[in-house]
């Protein structure tokens, strides 16, 4: 999922995506230690997805105080 689609999601949906991606990353790491992965690049992709989600959540948190001050 790219950043533009993530930005369209609500805060609750973003949290759900973050939880899902974190769980999938954990499963991929366990699988990589137990057996060979079909696509090792999946780990990198999940890490980047988690980083995108956290960045968007941080940007939204930064916008909230600014809007409160301007009102």
Buried (B, 14 or more C-beta within 10 A) or exposed (E): EEEEEBEEBEEEEBEEBBEEBBEBBEEBEEBEEEEEBEEEEBBEBBEEBBEBBEEBBEEEEEEEEEEEEEE
